[in-house]
Amino acid sequence: MHEQTLPLAFSYKPKPWLMGLVVLFFGACAAVLFQATLTNTQGVRLMRVIEFGPQGASYFYGVLTVLSALFVLAGCVGFWRGLTSKNVLELTSEAVICPKSGLNARLVTVPLDSITGLERTSVQNQVFLHIHHSGGKLSVARQMFSKDEAFETFVDALTDHLAGENAPSPN
């Protein structure tokens, strides 16, 4: 690792192509489930635990349709934010300044001297750096960076800068 010159700034927003795939996938799910809601004449059994009659199954498909439609809506917002957002994650010598999430422009400022721990987690192919601090926790998602290398540069620079203050290392 080598010392990075601060301040550093990274684009931090959803990837439009990925949000487009979310819209297409959940749009198809919503269409199929909506059709099932309208044409269902049979019940459904889930894992031999829950069983619905024809009307209950139609309600169940309707709920899944609504959930899929909500994911489509979130994907549309993410697509728009990915194209138009100017969100930036900044690392200065005093703080990490980051949008609350990829869909939210509200900035969260975490003073470096309030950081109590760094935790790197991975769920499936989603990687996060959880920055634990005296005010709570800030999760930084690798997928919001333009490139995976930018995320690694951020993690290395933060870890290197905190090292002078007996920084915790990302697990």
Phi, psi and omega in degrees: 000146177234152183293129177267144176278126180264152004278155175241146178226138181227138173298135184222090183202163180297151176276119184304321182295322180290319178295326175298319177295322177299314180299314181296314183296307183286336172295317177295318177300315180298319181295314180295316180293324177296317177298318178296322178299317184285328188251001184296133175232001183237163175278182178216144178240129181252110174052034179057022181245313182245134180228132178243143170284182182304316181290318178297321178295321178297319176297318179300312177297324178297318178296316178296325177298314180297317179298318178297319179296324177294322175294324176298315179299314178298321177296321178295317177297316178297320178299312180297315180296324179295327179278325190251343186290146174247021182304137181223137171264129180241141172240113177250179179288350180249333189201163166258126180241116189218144172300146180306319175205176179292338181259000185237127181275351180297128182271143175245129179249122179245107177300137182299327181285354177262357181287126181253346180185154174239134180224122178261125179233156179222127176236116188057242179252014180264125182245135181229148167249115177267120179259105179276132180217173185298339179264002181138227183217136174245125178258126179249121184265131178300327185292345179274350177276153181295327179219151178300326181297327179295320177299314180297321177299316178299310182300314180298316181295318179296313180298315179298317182293321180285341184303327178291345181247031182055051184291145171288146179268151178290127182289000000 
